[in-house]
């Protein structure tokens, strides 16, 4: 059996998605202040279970949901642009 050195492309993509998810989570959590994921879901009309899976990194962030969160939380354009270009 050949030995694999380094990361496979799938592992690299997963690692990149992890880093992106962590960055998104950090920006949104900071903007949420004391708001819960359930409250955010109610504001943007998205199932809180779906949001929780995205925050946990179990599901990839989709652009419409991410933009709805950014709008609802009044995230500044400078941070918003960095999040949307990292995807």
C-alpha positions, -999 to +999 in steps of 0.1 A: +000+000+000+015+034-010+022+058+017+004+092+015+026+121+023+009+154+032-028+161+027-050+148+000-070+173-020-101+164+000-083+170+033-070+203+020-105+214+010-119+203+044-091+222+062-098+253+041-135+250+048-128+246+086-107+278+086-134+297+066-161+283+089-142+293+120-136+328+106-173+332+098-183+319+132-159+344+149-173+374+130-209+364+134-206+355+171-189+388+178-217+407+160-244+386+178-234+399+212-259+381+234-282+369+207-288+332+204-287+312+172-324+305+176-331+343+178-309+349+147-328+321+128-361+337+137-350+371+125-337+358+091-364+331+088-340+302+087-344+270+108-322+274+138-311+237+134-297+246+100-279+276+114-265+256+143-251+230+118-234+258+099-220+273+130-206+239+141-191+233+107-212+203+099-228+221+069-211+245+046-224+281+047-245+290+017-243+325+003-279+336+009-279+325+045-246+341+052-257+374+036-289+373+056-269+369+088-245+397+079-275+420+071-294+411+102-263+417+124-252+449+106-217+435+099-196+463+084-187+462+047-149+457+055-156+424+074-183+413+050-161+416+019-134+395+036-159+368+045-175+366+010-141+365-009-127+337+013-153+313+001 
